[in-house]
C-alpha cells in the first residue's frame, strides 16, 4: 500500500511567465497523480495567470519574499491540507517531472525523510558555470562535514519531503537562498537525507536569479548563514 498517496508539487516562481505553463503541464501530464500549487513570489508579469490557465492552484504573495519564503508558504499549505509528501520543483523548467519517482523511492521505502535530486550522481551530465560549480564543491565539503554525510548537490531545488519534514520546515525553513542551509538544519536535527540521481536540463527561458557576478557573494553569504545555523537550537522534531 502506498503511504504517500496525497502528493503536492510546490513550484516557487518569480517572473516565470515564459516557463510556468510548460512546467505545470509537464507535472500534471506526468501520470503520477500529483496536485500542483504555484507560489507566485510577487511577480511583475503574468506568472499567476498563466499557471492558473494551465491547471495549477496559485498562491499569489503580495510582495517578493524570496525563494525561502515562497517554499515555506508551499510547505505550510501542504501541511494544513494533509499532504503526505511535498515535492519542490523550480519554476524555470530545469527539473523534469518524470524524474519525480526517483525522489519518492527513498521516502516510500522509509530510507529517508528528505530526498534531494542530484545533478552530479549517476551518468547524467549537467554543465554548470565555473563559479557556481566551485560554490557547490565548497558547500558539499562544508555541509558534509557538519552533518557527517556526503551531499553532492546542496543547491538543488528538486526535493521531496515526508510529512514529518514538512511539519518541521513549516517553522524552520531558512530564508533567501535556503537550499544549502536546509541541508544542515535537517541533517543536524535528526532527519534522514538521501540523494537520488536525476536528470536536469537548462532553464527553458529567461535568466537565473543567481548570476556569475553574484556567485562569490552568494557563497560567502550562505557560508556565514550556515555557521549561524550550527549554533541555533531547534525544538526536537516530532
N, C-alpha and C positions, 0 to 999 in steps of 0.2 A: 504494500500500500504506500503511495507517495505521500509523505508527510509535508511536502512543500507544495500543496495543491494551490494555495492562493498566492499568486506571484505578481509583484508590481515592478515595472520598469520605471525608474526615476531618470528623467532627462533634464539636467540643468542646461539652460540655453540663454545666451546673450547675443542679440542681433544675429540670429541664425536663420533668417527668413529664407535664404537660398538653400539651406541644407535640411531644415527641420521636417519638411514634408516627406522627403525620401527616408529620413531616419524613422519617422513614425510608421510609414508604410512598410518598411523592412521589418520592424518589430511586430506589428500586427499581422503581417503576412508570413511570419516565421513558422506558424503552426504549433507554437509552444503554449498556447492558451494564456498569453500574458496581457495584463492590463497596463496601460501607459499613462503616466502623468508627466506633463512638461512643466517645469518650473521656469517661467519667463522672468529672468532676473533684471527687470527694468529695461527691457529692450526698447530701442527707439524706432524699430522697424516693425514689420508685420509678423514677427515670430509667433505670437499668440494666435492670431487669426489663421495663419497657415496650419499650425499644429491642430487647432480645433477642426478645420476643414478636412483634415486627413484622419480624424477619428480619435485624437488624444483628448484626455481631460487636461485642462490647463489651470495652473495656479499662477496668476499674474502678480508679481511683487510690485508694490507701489514705487520702489526705487531699487537701485542696484545694491545688493547685499554682498556680492562676491560669491565665488563658487562654493565656499563653505556654508554660507547662509542658505544658498539655494538647495544644496544637497540635504542639509539638515531639515529644511522645510519639507522636502520629499520624504525623509525618514519619519518625521512626525506624522505626516499624512498616512504613511504605511502602517505605523504602529496603531494609530487611532482607528483605522479601518480594518484591523485584524489580519493583516497580511502575514503569511508565514515566512516570506523571503522578499527582500528588496534588491533589485539589480540596478546598479548605477551605470548609465551609458552617456557618453558625451553627445552634445547636440550637433557636432560638426561632421558626423558621418565617418569618423575614424574606426569606430567599433562595429563589428559585424554581428548582427543578432543571431545568425546561425551558429556562432561560437558560444552562445549562452549555455548550452548543455555542458560544456567543459567547466564552466563556473559552478553550475548546480551540482555536479557529480560529487565533489567532496563534502558539500552540505548534506546531500541525500544520504551518503554513507556515514555521516556523522564524524568524518575525519577532521572537519573544520567548522568554525563558526563564521569565518570570513574567507572568501576566495578572491584572489587577485589575478586578473588576466595579465600575463606577462608577454611582452613582445620579444623577449630575449631568451626564452626557453624553446626547446624543440628545433624543428627545421625551418621555422619562419624567419624571414629576413626583413627587418624594418630599418629603414635608413633614418638616422637622427642627426641633426646638425651637431658639430663637434662640441660646442659649449654646453648644449643641453645633455649630450651623452656624457660629458665629463661630470656634470652635476649628478646624473643618475648613478655613475660609478661611486661618487663620494657619498651620496645618500645610501647606497647599498652597503658600503663599508661601515658607515656610522650606525645606521639602523640595525644592521645585522649584529653588530657588537652589542648594542643596547638591549636587544630582545633575545639574543642567543640563537638566532635563526637567520639563514641567508635569504634575503628578499632581493630579487634581481631587478624588479620594476616598481620602485617605490612611488613613482609619479603616475602610474597607470590609473586612469579614471574609469576603468572597466572592472567592476567589483560586484560581488554578491554577499549579502548579509543575512544570517538567520535571525529569528525573532529576538533572541537574547541580545545579539549585537545591535539590532535596530533599537531596542529599548535603551541600551547604554548610550548609543551615539545620539539619541534624541536630546540628551542633556549635555553631552561632552564632545560634540563634533567640532573640530578646530575650524577657525575662520580663514579667510583669504585663500591661499593655495594649500589645501589641507591634506592632500594625499600622503606625503611623507610623514607628517605629524601623526596622522591617524594610525599608521603602521606602528609607531612607537607607543601611542596611547593604548591601542588594543593589545599589542604584544606584552606590555608591562602590566596589564590588568586582567590577565588570565584567559584571554581569548585565543583560540587556536587559529592560526593563519596558514593558508596553503595557496601556493601559486599554481596556476594552470597555464599551460602553453596555449596561446590563442593567436589567431591571425588578425592583424590590424592593417588598415590602409591609411593613406594620407587623407587629410580633410577634403571633403567634396568641393568646397568653395570657401573663399574668404581667407583670413589670416588668423593665426593663433594669437591668443591674448598674451603669450609669453614669447617675445621676440628674442633674437640672439643678443641684441643690445641690452636686454634686461636679464639675461640668464645669470650673469655674475651676481647682480643684486639679489636675484631670486635665491641663489644658492646660499648667500650669506644670511639673508632674512630667515629662510627656513631652518638653517642650522641653528641659529640663535633661538628660534621658537622651539626646536626640539630640545635644546638644553633646558629651557624653562619647563617644558613638559616633564622632563625627567624628575624634577623636584616638586611637581604638583602631587597632591594627594587626592585620589578619586574614591568615591564610595564603592564598596565591594559590589561587583556585578552580580545580579541575581540570576 
